[in-house]
Amino acid sequence: MKPDDFLQWLHVIEKMKCNFRHSKTSCGREESVAEHSYRLILMAYVLKDTIPDVDMDRVVEMCIVHDIGEAITGDIPSFRKTKEDDKKEMEQVLEFIRQLPEERYQHIKELFSEIEQKKTKEAIVFKALDKMEAVIQHNEADISTWLDIEYELQKTYGTEEAQVCEFLKTLRNQVLKDTEEKIEKSKRE
């Protein structure tokens, strides 16, 4: 890959900093795709020795690449995203990463395939963390930023995937408790 090509590739990736997610931060501004991805990467990295029998380095790699498509398409909230949206995004991702050296292209393509199939423990742990990060972010934001649909979604999103191991199951239960306390507190105010 030539330096000019690499820079052009990076210029597209930079859009992850510009494209906002549906979530708000604790200070009330929109969260960028890059901010979500960065915290997700940290979550997986810090939990490396906590989750047994899972290649957490591979999970970290999944976290690094999973939102490349949102640099191109922008974010579509999970409760609005269709299979057609997923298909279009993946087509654009594959075209975009095709610019990379063959070895990188194949590796990232394999990561996306593994994520999509959700058959490995690594893919399930990744998905559990990805969903949990979004729920945690919503819990950190002011509840006035939540949509009506999110009151229930906050209680269920990522619960199935979190069953993959005891730590994630316990963590998801704590996040649920935080959600329920936030909702109850808002009713009293």
N, CA, C and O of each residue as an XYZ file, in Angstrom:
756
protein
N       0.860     -1.175      0.000
C       0.000      0.000      0.000
C       0.902      1.232      0.000
O       1.831      1.341      0.800
N       0.616      2.130     -0.890
C       1.396      3.366     -0.989
C       0.914      4.358      0.067
O      -0.249      4.320      0.469
N       1.802      5.246      0.516
C       1.397      6.240      1.516
C       0.164      7.051      1.101
O      -0.705      7.320      1.931
N       0.084      7.440     -0.168
C      -1.086      8.204     -0.629
C      -2.370      7.391     -0.493
O      -3.401      7.908     -0.065
N      -2.296      6.113     -0.862
C      -3.467      5.239     -0.750
C      -3.870      5.060      0.712
O      -5.052      5.078      1.054
N      -2.868      4.889      1.559
C      -3.132      4.734      2.993
C      -3.813      5.982      3.551
O      -4.768      5.882      4.323
N      -3.321      7.153      3.160
C      -3.935      8.401      3.637
C      -5.369      8.532      3.146
O      -6.244      8.954      3.902
N      -5.619      8.178      1.898
C      -6.986      8.239      1.380
C      -7.901      7.308      2.170
O      -9.044      7.654      2.469
N      -7.393      6.132      2.502
C      -8.158      5.168      3.295
C      -8.456      5.752      4.674
O      -9.579      5.658      5.169
N      -7.440      6.352      5.285
C      -7.623      6.966      6.611
C      -8.625      8.114      6.582
O      -9.369      8.317      7.542
N      -8.646      8.859      5.487
C      -9.591      9.980      5.387
C     -11.040      9.490      5.451
O     -11.908     10.178      5.989
N     -11.292      8.319      4.910
C     -12.641      7.745      5.016
C     -12.895      7.299      6.453
O     -13.961      7.571      7.006
N     -11.923      6.615      7.063
C     -12.064      6.146      8.446
C     -12.299      7.318      9.401
O     -12.983      7.166     10.413
N     -11.741      8.470      9.086
C     -11.917      9.658      9.940
C     -13.387      9.998     10.132
O     -13.758     10.613     11.132
N     -14.211      9.608      9.196
C     -15.651      9.899      9.297
C     -16.283      9.228     10.516
O     -17.364      9.624     10.950
N     -15.609      8.210     11.073
C     -16.118      7.603     12.310
C     -16.138      8.640     13.434
O     -16.943      8.543     14.361
N     -15.252      9.630     13.347
C     -15.235     10.709     14.341
C     -16.360     11.711     14.086
O     -16.853     12.351     15.015
N     -16.760     11.839     12.826
C     -17.765     12.832     12.426
C     -19.187     12.287     12.481
O     -20.134     13.035     12.724
N     -19.336     10.994     12.257
C     -20.666     10.384     12.220
C     -21.124     10.063     13.634
O     -20.425      9.411     14.410
N     -22.315     10.541     13.937
C     -22.837     10.391     15.288
C     -23.792      9.220     15.387
O     -24.453      8.831     14.424
N     -23.837      8.681     16.576
C     -24.749      7.593     16.909
C     -26.019      8.188     17.508
O     -26.111      9.389     17.763
N     -26.963      7.334     17.717
C     -28.214      7.741     18.340
C     -28.000      8.130     19.810
O     -28.756      8.933     20.358
N     -26.985      7.567     20.435
C     -26.725      7.758     21.869
C     -26.215      9.157     22.189
O     -25.579      9.818     21.368
N     -26.514      9.575     23.393
C     -25.952     10.815     23.940
C     -24.928     10.440     25.003
O     -24.989      9.358     25.587
N     -23.991     11.345     25.245
C     -23.012     11.132     26.308
C     -23.570     11.685     27.617
O     -24.644     12.286     27.643
N     -22.831     11.474     28.694
C     -23.280     11.965     30.004
C     -23.316     13.489     30.057
O     -24.011     14.060     30.898
N     -22.577     14.156     29.170
C     -22.626     15.624     29.143
C     -23.650     16.139     28.133
O     -23.748     17.347     27.917
N     -24.416     15.235     27.512
C     -25.546     15.643     26.685
C     -25.283     15.792     25.198
O     -26.206     16.119     24.452
N     -24.071     15.568     24.744
C     -23.822     15.682     23.305
C     -23.911     14.305     22.648
O     -23.842     13.271     23.312
N     -24.065     14.324     21.335
C     -24.138     13.061     20.607
C     -22.796     12.331     20.675
O     -21.729     12.943     20.619
N     -22.881     11.025     20.795
C     -21.693     10.184     20.812
C     -21.289      9.868     19.375
O     -22.146      9.564     18.544
N     -20.007      9.937     19.079
C     -19.544      9.567     17.738
C     -19.357      8.056     17.644
O     -19.223      7.363     18.652
N     -19.353      7.575     16.422
C     -19.089      6.157     16.175
C     -17.713      5.788     16.731
O     -17.544      4.721     17.321
N     -16.734      6.671     16.543
C     -15.371      6.403     17.024
C     -15.330      6.268     18.541
O     -14.607      5.423     19.067
N     -16.092      7.086     19.241
C     -16.101      7.008     20.711
C     -16.685      5.681     21.188
O     -16.162      5.061     22.114
N     -17.757      5.259     20.558
C     -18.342      3.955     20.900
C     -17.318      2.847     20.654
O     -17.101      1.989     21.510
N     -16.694      2.876     19.483
C     -15.735      1.831     19.124
C     -14.547      1.816     20.080
O     -14.092      0.748     20.491
N     -14.051      2.983     20.431
C     -12.884      3.048     21.312
C     -13.190      2.451     22.684
O     -12.395      1.675     23.214
N     -14.325      2.804     23.255
C     -14.644      2.252     24.572
C     -14.896      0.749     24.481
O     -14.531      0.002     25.389
N     -15.508      0.312     23.405
C     -15.723     -1.119     23.208
C     -14.387     -1.863     23.133
O     -14.235     -2.932     23.726
N     -13.428     -1.301     22.410
C     -12.091     -1.896     22.328
C     -11.478     -1.997     23.724
O     -10.917     -3.032     24.085
N     -11.583     -0.930     24.502
C     -11.045     -0.948     25.868
C     -11.733     -2.000     26.729
O     -11.078     -2.684     27.515
N     -13.032     -2.132     26.588
C     -13.766     -3.147     27.351
C     -13.180     -4.533     27.074
O     -12.871     -5.281     28.002
N     -13.032     -4.865     25.798
C     -12.519     -6.189     25.428
C     -11.076     -6.367     25.889
O     -10.700     -7.435     26.371
N     -10.287     -5.336     25.741
C      -8.877     -5.417     26.134
C      -8.728     -5.632     27.640
O      -7.950     -6.482     28.072
N      -9.458     -4.876     28.424
C      -9.365     -4.969     29.885
C      -9.872     -6.324     30.382
O      -9.384     -6.836     31.389
N     -10.834     -6.897     29.692
C     -11.412     -8.179     30.112
C     -10.633     -9.390     29.592
O     -11.076    -10.528     29.748
N      -9.492     -9.148     28.984
C      -8.705    -10.223     28.366
C      -8.488    -11.417     29.292
O      -8.620    -12.561     28.855
N      -8.164    -11.179     30.540
C      -7.882    -12.276     31.471
C      -9.094    -12.666     32.314
O      -8.994    -13.533     33.182
N     -10.221    -12.036     32.065
C     -11.423    -12.267     32.868
C     -12.354    -13.296     32.243
O     -13.059    -14.016     32.950
N     -12.353    -13.362     30.928
C     -13.275    -14.249     30.223
C     -12.497    -15.480     29.752
O     -11.687    -15.383     28.830
N     -12.738    -16.634     30.378
C     -11.962    -17.837     30.063
C     -12.351    -18.470     28.723
O     -13.469    -18.308     28.235
N     -11.400    -19.185     28.159
C     -11.634    -19.987     26.948
C     -12.105    -19.170     25.752
O     -12.815    -19.681     24.885
N     -11.711    -17.905     25.706
C     -12.065    -17.040     24.583
C     -10.795    -16.302     24.161
O     -10.058    -15.785     25.000
N     -10.548    -16.260     22.854
C      -9.401    -15.523     22.327
C      -9.768    -14.039     22.315
O     -10.313    -13.526     21.338
N      -9.458    -13.366     23.418
C      -9.852    -11.965     23.553
C      -9.078    -11.052     22.605
O      -9.548     -9.958     22.294
N      -7.904    -11.475     22.138
C      -7.211    -10.681     21.121
C      -8.047    -10.635     19.843
O      -8.111     -9.604     19.173
N      -8.679    -11.743     19.515
C      -9.563    -11.773     18.338
C     -10.800    -10.906     18.584
O     -11.265    -10.214     17.678
N     -11.325    -10.944     19.796
C     -12.467    -10.086     20.136
C     -12.070     -8.617     19.982
O     -12.837     -7.820     19.442
N     -10.880     -8.259     20.451
C     -10.395     -6.879     20.290
C     -10.338     -6.519     18.806
O     -10.738     -5.420     18.421
N      -9.848     -7.431     17.975
C      -9.808     -7.169     16.532
C     -11.212     -6.936     15.978
O     -11.412     -6.046     15.151
N     -12.175     -7.719     16.424
C     -13.563     -7.523     15.986
C     -14.056     -6.141     16.399
O     -14.719     -5.451     15.626
N     -13.727     -5.748     17.615
C     -14.132     -4.426     18.109
C     -13.519     -3.314     17.262
O     -14.171     -2.310     16.975
N     -12.272     -3.500     16.868
C     -11.573     -2.484     16.073
C     -12.259     -2.274     14.730
O     -12.421     -1.134     14.294
N     -12.665     -3.351     14.068
C     -13.163     -3.229     12.688
C     -14.679     -3.141     12.568
O     -15.177     -2.755     11.510
N     -15.422     -3.482     13.600
C     -16.859     -3.726     13.436
C     -17.661     -2.546     12.900
O     -18.673     -2.756     12.232
N     -17.245     -1.325     13.168
C     -18.024     -0.170     12.709
C     -17.387      0.566     11.536
O     -17.721      1.724     11.285
N     -16.478     -0.082     10.817
C     -15.896      0.541      9.624
C     -17.008      1.000      8.682
O     -16.915      2.073      8.085
N     -18.041      0.203      8.551
C     -19.145      0.547      7.652
C     -19.822      1.853      8.006
O     -20.332      2.551      7.129
N     -19.831      2.189      9.285
C     -20.489      3.426      9.707
C     -19.678      4.663      9.341
O     -20.198      5.778      9.390
N     -18.410      4.478      8.976
C     -17.633      5.589      8.424
C     -18.175      5.946      7.043
O     -18.066      7.087      6.594
N     -18.755      4.961      6.385
C     -19.260      5.131      5.022
C     -20.753      5.463      5.021
O     -21.186      6.388      4.334
N     -21.531      4.709      5.789
C     -22.992      4.834      5.734
C     -23.582      5.696      6.840
O     -24.734      6.120      6.748
N     -22.805      5.958      7.883
C     -23.362      6.589      9.073
C     -24.011      5.524      9.944
O     -24.082      4.356      9.560
N     -24.479      5.926     11.107
C     -25.079      4.989     12.057
C     -26.582      4.903     11.841
O     -27.256      5.911     11.628
N     -27.085      3.697     11.898
C     -28.531      3.472     11.922
C     -28.811      2.745     13.227
O     -28.272      1.660     13.443
N     -29.641      3.309     14.109
C     -29.919      2.636     15.384
C     -30.423      1.213     15.164
O     -31.134      0.940     14.197
N     -30.052      0.317     16.061
C     -30.382     -1.109     15.912
C     -31.875     -1.354     15.747
O     -32.278     -2.269     15.027
N     -32.695     -0.549     16.404
C     -34.143     -0.763     16.332
C     -34.744     -0.237     15.033
O     -35.941     -0.399     14.794
N     -33.921      0.394     14.190
C     -34.390      0.860     12.884
C     -33.686      0.154     11.728
O     -34.153      0.212     10.590
N     -32.581     -0.502     12.010
C     -31.753     -1.112     10.969
C     -32.414     -2.374     10.421
O     -32.863     -3.235     11.178
N     -32.464     -2.467      9.095
C     -33.074     -3.619      8.430
C     -31.987     -4.554      7.887
O     -30.808     -4.201      7.851
N     -32.401     -5.737      7.470
C     -31.460     -6.671      6.839
C     -30.900     -6.068      5.560
O     -29.740     -6.292      5.212
N     -31.728     -5.305      4.865
C     -31.269     -4.642      3.639
C     -30.190     -3.603      3.962
O     -29.213     -3.474      3.225
N     -30.366     -2.861      5.065
C     -29.333     -1.913      5.503
C     -28.025     -2.644      5.784
O     -26.955     -2.203      5.366
N     -28.123     -3.773      6.502
C     -26.931     -4.573      6.819
C     -26.236     -5.049      5.545
O     -25.011     -4.998      5.434
N     -27.030     -5.508      4.598
C     -26.478     -6.026      3.339
C     -25.742     -4.925      2.574
O     -24.624     -5.133      2.103
N     -26.374     -3.754      2.453
C     -25.748     -2.637      1.735
C     -24.463     -2.198      2.428
O     -23.451     -1.940      1.777
N     -24.516     -2.117      3.758
C     -23.330     -1.705      4.509
C     -22.189     -2.692      4.294
O     -21.049     -2.281      4.080
N     -22.482     -3.979      4.347
C     -21.435     -4.991      4.174
C     -20.842     -4.935      2.775
O     -19.633     -5.095      2.612
N     -21.666     -4.713      1.770
C     -21.155     -4.580      0.403
C     -20.179     -3.414      0.312
O     -19.125     -3.521     -0.315
N     -20.541     -2.298      0.946
C     -19.671     -1.126      0.917
C     -18.393     -1.354      1.719
O     -17.322     -0.891      1.326
N     -18.500     -2.062      2.836
C     -17.315     -2.378      3.640
C     -16.353     -3.244      2.832
O     -15.156     -2.961      2.781
N     -16.866     -4.285      2.208
C     -16.004     -5.189      1.440
C     -15.318     -4.456      0.287
O     -14.148     -4.706     -0.007
N     -16.040     -3.567     -0.352
C     -15.438     -2.765     -1.418
C     -14.358     -1.846     -0.840
O     -13.287     -1.695     -1.428
N     -14.637     -1.246      0.289
C     -13.699     -0.312      0.918
C     -12.424     -1.017      1.398
O     -11.321     -0.532      1.146
N     -12.564     -2.146      2.080
C     -11.375     -2.832      2.603
C     -10.589     -3.531      1.491
O      -9.451     -3.952      1.702
N     -11.189     -3.652      0.320
C     -10.495     -4.259     -0.826
C      -9.260     -3.452     -1.191
O      -8.350     -3.971     -1.838
N      -9.219     -2.200     -0.788
C      -8.072     -1.332     -1.065
C      -6.847     -1.710     -0.234
O      -5.732     -1.289     -0.542
N      -7.051     -2.495      0.808
C      -5.967     -2.870      1.711
C      -5.102     -3.966      1.096
O      -5.525     -4.638      0.155
N      -3.892     -4.148      1.624
C      -3.086     -5.288      1.176
C      -3.873     -6.587      1.364
O      -4.664     -6.711      2.298
N      -3.652     -7.535      0.483
C      -4.447     -8.769      0.439
C      -4.563     -9.457      1.795
O      -5.655     -9.886      2.169
N      -3.481     -9.571      2.528
C      -3.509    -10.259      3.825
C      -4.438     -9.544      4.818
O      -5.192    -10.192      5.544
N      -4.377     -8.213      4.845
C      -5.257     -7.440      5.742
C      -6.697     -7.569      5.289
O      -7.599     -7.768      6.102
N      -6.908     -7.456      3.985
C      -8.256     -7.580      3.426
C      -8.882     -8.910      3.834
O     -10.011     -8.943      4.324
N      -8.152    -10.004      3.631
C      -8.684    -11.332      3.953
C      -8.964    -11.469      5.446
O      -9.982    -12.037      5.842
N      -8.069    -10.953      6.264
C      -8.246    -11.077      7.713
C      -9.483    -10.300      8.185
O     -10.286    -10.819      8.960
N      -9.629     -9.078      7.722
C     -10.787     -8.270      8.128
C     -12.074     -8.884      7.588
O     -13.093     -8.905      8.278
N     -12.030     -9.379      6.367
C     -13.193    -10.053      5.777
C     -13.595    -11.259      6.629
O     -14.783    -11.484      6.864
N     -12.609    -12.038      7.091
C     -12.883    -13.182      7.972
C     -13.507    -12.729      9.290
O     -14.429    -13.369      9.795
N     -13.010    -11.641      9.837
C     -13.580    -11.125     11.089
C     -15.050    -10.766     10.897
O     -15.890    -11.115     11.726
N     -15.361    -10.068      9.805
C     -16.754     -9.699      9.543
C     -17.628    -10.931      9.348
O     -18.765    -10.970      9.819
N     -17.106    -11.927      8.663
C     -17.860    -13.163      8.457
C     -18.135    -13.850      9.794
O     -19.245    -14.322     10.037
N     -17.141    -13.903     10.643
C     -17.300    -14.525     11.958
C     -18.325    -13.765     12.802
O     -19.159    -14.372     13.474
N     -18.255    -12.440     12.762
C     -19.227    -11.614     13.496
C     -20.639    -11.901     12.993
O     -21.560    -12.110     13.784
N     -20.797    -11.910     11.681
C     -22.121    -12.103     11.075
C     -22.705    -13.478     11.397
O     -23.903    -13.598     11.652
N     -21.867    -14.512     11.385
C     -22.355    -15.874     11.625
C     -22.661    -16.144     13.099
O     -23.500    -16.990     13.407
N     -22.000    -15.445     14.001
C     -22.220    -15.577     15.458
C     -22.150    -17.034     15.935
O     -22.954    -17.458     16.766
N     -21.191    -17.790     15.408
C     -21.074    -19.197     15.802
C     -19.937    -19.443     16.783
O     -19.943    -20.452     17.488
N     -18.966    -18.547     16.841
C     -17.832    -18.741     17.748
C     -18.076    -17.992     19.057
O     -18.826    -17.016     19.103
N     -17.431    -18.467     20.112
C     -17.523    -17.763     21.393
C     -17.019    -16.330     21.249
O     -17.568    -15.408     21.851
N     -15.972    -16.151     20.447
C     -15.403    -14.817     20.252
C     -16.435    -13.864     19.647
O     -16.564    -12.723     20.091
N     -17.162    -14.330     18.643
C     -18.174    -13.484     18.003
C     -19.313    -13.166     18.966
O     -19.842    -12.054     18.963
N     -19.685    -14.131     19.781
C     -20.774    -13.913     20.743
C     -20.326    -12.961     21.846
O     -21.086    -12.080     22.248
N     -19.099    -13.128     22.340
C     -18.571    -12.200     23.351
C     -18.489    -10.799     22.765
O     -18.864     -9.825     23.418
N     -17.994    -10.696     21.523
C     -17.950     -9.384     20.866
C     -19.333     -8.747     20.844
O     -19.496     -7.593     21.240
N     -20.325     -9.497     20.382
C     -21.678     -8.950     20.242
C     -22.253     -8.563     21.596
O     -22.928     -7.540     21.716
N     -21.992     -9.372     22.614
C     -22.470     -9.045     23.963
C     -21.866     -7.728     24.436
O     -22.572     -6.876     24.976
N     -20.569     -7.561     24.235
C     -19.903     -6.324     24.659
C     -20.381     -5.128     23.845
O     -20.596     -4.049     24.398
N     -20.548     -5.308     22.542
C     -21.007     -4.230     21.662
C     -22.378     -3.721     22.109
O     -22.597     -2.516     22.229
N     -23.278     -4.643     22.348
C     -24.625     -4.253     22.780
C     -24.596     -3.663     24.188
O     -25.287     -2.686     24.476
N     -23.792     -4.265     25.058
C     -23.736     -3.779     26.433
C     -23.151     -2.371     26.498
O     -23.587     -1.552     27.307
N     -22.166     -2.088     25.648
C     -21.595     -0.738     25.639
C     -22.680      0.279     25.321
O     -22.730      1.345     25.936
N     -23.542     -0.039     24.373
C     -24.629      0.877     24.009
C     -25.605      1.065     25.171
O     -26.058      2.180     25.429
N     -25.926     -0.012     25.861
C     -26.843      0.074     27.008
C     -26.206      0.895     28.127
O     -26.863      1.743     28.730
N     -24.946      0.644     28.397
C     -24.237      1.407     29.435
C     -24.226      2.887     29.077
O     -24.442      3.739     29.938
N     -23.973      3.195     27.799
C     -23.956      4.596     27.370
C     -25.318      5.245     27.587
O     -25.395      6.388     28.037
N     -26.379      4.533     27.274
C     -27.713      5.078     27.518
C     -27.937      5.307     29.012
O     -28.536      6.309     29.403
N     -27.463      4.391     29.839
C     -27.601      4.574     31.289
C     -26.832      5.798     31.768
O     -27.236      6.444     32.736
N     -25.739      6.119     31.107
C     -24.932      7.277     31.496
C     -25.545      8.590     31.011
O     -25.293      9.646     31.591
N     -26.341      8.524     29.959
C     -26.983      9.719     29.409
C     -28.208     10.090     30.239
O     -28.739      9.270     30.987
N     -28.638     11.316     30.097
C     -29.861     11.748     30.761
C     -31.035     10.958     30.188
O     -31.132     10.772     28.975
N     -31.906     10.503     31.048
C     -33.034      9.669     30.604
C     -33.979     10.432     29.669
O     -34.736      9.818     28.918
N     -33.936     11.755     29.714
C     -34.774     12.546     28.808
C     -34.364     12.352     27.347
O     -35.115     12.713     26.442
N     -33.178     11.783     27.112
C     -32.724     11.541     25.737
C     -33.208     10.202     25.193
O     -33.034      9.915     24.009
N     -33.811      9.385     26.045
C     -34.285      8.067     25.619
C     -35.577      8.199     24.813
O     -36.415      9.053     25.104
N     -35.726      7.360     23.814
C     -36.994      7.229     23.104
C     -37.866      6.241     23.871
O     -37.353      5.454     24.666
N     -39.171      6.275     23.644
C     -40.080      5.360     24.351
C     -39.667      3.896     24.187
O     -39.713      3.126     25.146
N     -39.268      3.517     22.990
C     -38.884      2.126     22.709
C     -37.684      1.685     23.549
O     -37.507      0.494     23.808
N     -36.870      2.639     23.969
C     -35.630      2.295     24.667
C     -35.838      1.879     26.121
O     -34.962      1.242     26.706
N     -36.952      2.219     26.699
C     -37.197      1.805     28.086
C     -37.211      0.280     28.192
O     -36.684     -0.280     29.153
N     -37.803     -0.382     27.224
C     -37.807     -1.846     27.221
C     -36.515     -2.401     26.627
O     -35.970     -3.386     27.126
N     -36.031     -1.775     25.571
C     -34.806     -2.231     24.914
C     -33.620     -2.232     25.877
O     -32.777     -3.128     25.830
N     -33.560     -1.240     26.739
C     -32.475     -1.162     27.729
C     -32.451     -2.391     28.640
O     -31.396     -2.777     29.144
N     -33.600     -2.991     28.845
C     -33.694     -4.148     29.747
C     -33.324     -5.462     29.055
O     -32.961     -6.430     29.724
N     -33.410     -5.505     27.736
C     -33.238     -6.780     27.029
C     -32.055     -6.827     26.066
O     -31.551     -7.909     25.766
N     -31.611     -5.694     25.584
C     -30.590     -5.641     24.533
C     -29.283     -6.285     25.010
O     -28.691     -5.837     25.992
N     -28.845     -7.320     24.323
C     -27.596     -7.995     24.643
C     -27.692     -9.064     25.714
O     -26.693     -9.705     26.039
N     -28.882     -9.266     26.267
C     -29.038    -10.258     27.341
C     -28.756    -11.670     26.836
O     -28.079    -12.447     27.509
N     -29.264    -11.998     25.677
C     -29.057    -13.345     25.122
C     -27.569    -13.629     24.913
O     -27.079    -14.686     25.311
N     -26.858    -12.703     24.300
C     -25.436    -12.893     24.033
C     -24.620    -12.965     25.324
O     -23.610    -13.667     25.379
N     -25.046    -12.252     26.349
C     -24.308    -12.225     27.622
C     -24.324    -13.566     28.346
O     -23.549    -13.774     29.279
N     -25.194    -14.471     27.927
C     -25.259    -15.792     28.562
C     -24.052    -16.654     28.213
O     -23.909    -17.750     28.756
N     -23.195    -16.196     27.334
C     -22.041    -16.967     26.868
C     -21.052    -17.297     27.988
O     -20.342    -18.299     27.905
N     -20.999    -16.470     29.030
C     -20.095    -16.772     30.151
C     -20.609    -16.100     31.421
O     -21.387    -15.148     31.371
N     -20.161    -16.609     32.538
C     -20.654    -16.148     33.840
C     -20.370    -14.664     34.071
O     -21.231    -13.941     34.573
N     -19.175    -14.207     33.711
C     -18.839    -12.803     33.941
C     -19.780    -11.880     33.179
O     -20.304    -10.924     33.750
N     -20.000    -12.155     31.893
C     -20.870    -11.281     31.095
C     -22.319    -11.360     31.562
O     -23.040    -10.363     31.529
N     -22.740    -12.531     31.991
C     -24.090    -12.689     32.535
C     -24.250    -11.804     33.781
O     -25.246    -11.094     33.923
N     -23.268    -11.857     34.668
C     -23.303    -11.047     35.893
C     -23.225     -9.559     35.566
O     -23.941     -8.749     36.156
N     -22.357     -9.206     34.630
C     -22.234     -7.807     34.218
C     -23.547     -7.308     33.631
O     -23.989     -6.204     33.950
N     -24.176     -8.114     32.771
C     -25.442     -7.690     32.149
C     -26.516     -7.514     33.208
O     -27.342     -6.607     33.103
N     -26.521     -8.363     34.228
C     -27.485     -8.208     35.326
C     -27.250     -6.907     36.084
O     -28.208     -6.246     36.485
N     -25.988     -6.531     36.286
C     -25.686     -5.263     36.957
C     -26.129     -4.078     36.103
O     -26.668     -3.098     36.617
N     -25.898     -4.176     34.801
C     -26.325     -3.110     33.890
C     -27.850     -3.002     33.898
O     -28.391     -1.897     33.867
N     -28.541     -4.134     33.939
C     -30.007     -4.138     34.041
C     -30.452     -3.459     35.330
O     -31.382     -2.652     35.322
N     -29.799     -3.779     36.422
C     -30.122     -3.145     37.707
C     -29.942     -1.630     37.613
O     -30.782     -0.872     38.098
N     -28.851     -1.191     36.992
C     -28.618      0.245     36.807
C     -29.729      0.873     35.967
O     -30.190      1.976     36.261
N     -30.155      0.164     34.920
C     -31.244      0.646     34.064
C     -32.531      0.802     34.867
O     -33.186      1.843     34.809
N     -32.884     -0.228     35.610
C     -34.125     -0.193     36.394
C     -34.088      0.914     37.442
O     -35.095      1.585     37.668
N     -32.949      1.108     38.078
C     -32.818      2.192     39.060
C     -32.961      3.553     38.394
O     -33.575      4.459     38.956
N     -32.401      3.701     37.206
C     -32.501      4.968     36.472
C     -33.961      5.262     36.114
O     -34.427      6.393     36.252
N     -34.665      4.242     35.658
C     -36.079      4.414     35.302
C     -36.896      4.763     36.541
O     -37.718      5.678     36.501
N     -36.682      4.051     37.630
C     -37.415      4.322     38.879
C     -37.130      5.728     39.391
O     -38.043      6.433     39.823
N     -35.884      6.128     39.345
C     -35.505      7.472     39.799
C     -36.212      8.541     38.968
O     -36.657      9.557     39.502
N     -36.313      8.307     37.660
C     -36.962      9.297     36.789
C     -38.452      9.423     37.096
O     -39.037     10.489     36.904
N     -39.068      8.343     37.572
C     -40.491      8.383     37.935
C     -40.716      9.210     39.193
O     -41.773      9.817     39.361
N     -39.726      9.232     40.073
C     -39.848      9.984     41.331
C     -39.572     11.469     41.147
O     -39.954     12.282     41.989
N     -38.922     11.820     40.069
C     -38.538     13.233     39.862
C     -39.620     14.016     39.166
O     -39.456     15.211     38.919
